[in-house]
Amino acid sequence: MAATETERGNLVTDDLMGASGRPHSARIWNYWLGGTDNTAADRAAGDAWLALNPEVVDVVRESRAFLGRAVETLARQEGVRQFLDVGAGLPAVENTHQIVQRTAPDAVVVCVDHEPEVVAHAERILADGAAGATRFVDADILDPGGMLRLVGEHIDLNRPVAVLMMGVLGHIPDLDEARDLVRYVMDRTCPGSFLVAADGTHVVVGEAVRKAGAEYADTGAVPYTTREPHEVESFFEGLEFLPPGCVPVSRWRPAPGDGVPAAVDGFGGVGRKR
């Protein structure tokens, strides 16, 4: 369960970075991960979702753990030194740039988002110099051409890059549009690049996920569409999966000795461009 406001030391302010009164998925995920950068509207929406689908916290935590394992695999085993985190969201624990710095300090990380509070946080993080070779691009995933033009100022797309799309494609309700967006970005990377993607599904818990999502949309927040596993897998069309393929994120290369973790309603994988 997410930390309470008291446990977080009352660090949350409801006028956070000029946030609107509407809940936002990035701040709700921050709340579920125990972060402090969320508003009363975000906490209320997050708690309402938890009341219907408490397993979502497992999805969020396992998704973050999957991100860590995937990034470490690409940096350590595949030698990737450029990472593009699309829809980076708000900082909480084990952020992409922290994982990369720990594993490959010489790597470059470019984070992309366009939410005002995310932009403000990024500027603060970069200003203190602790983020190393991390850059931030204020761009919209729905304008992939514009996004890549800005990204190209920091990343050489003629060299392998790991493109991370964690929990962002569910905000694009039309499956074909989401696929086209992924294809557009990956078509402009060179062979040896990778896609790391994961999104919510509704096959483990079932109807509770759909109901929670519908009520979340009623709050005025941008809706989030959960999908079938085969639909998530389709984002990797034309890419070669690293084993074990597109699976529940909890089961993507778990730590030795963990056995077979319980499945969660979040599927993802890592695909290589040949």
Disulfide bonds with the S-S distance in Angstrom:
none
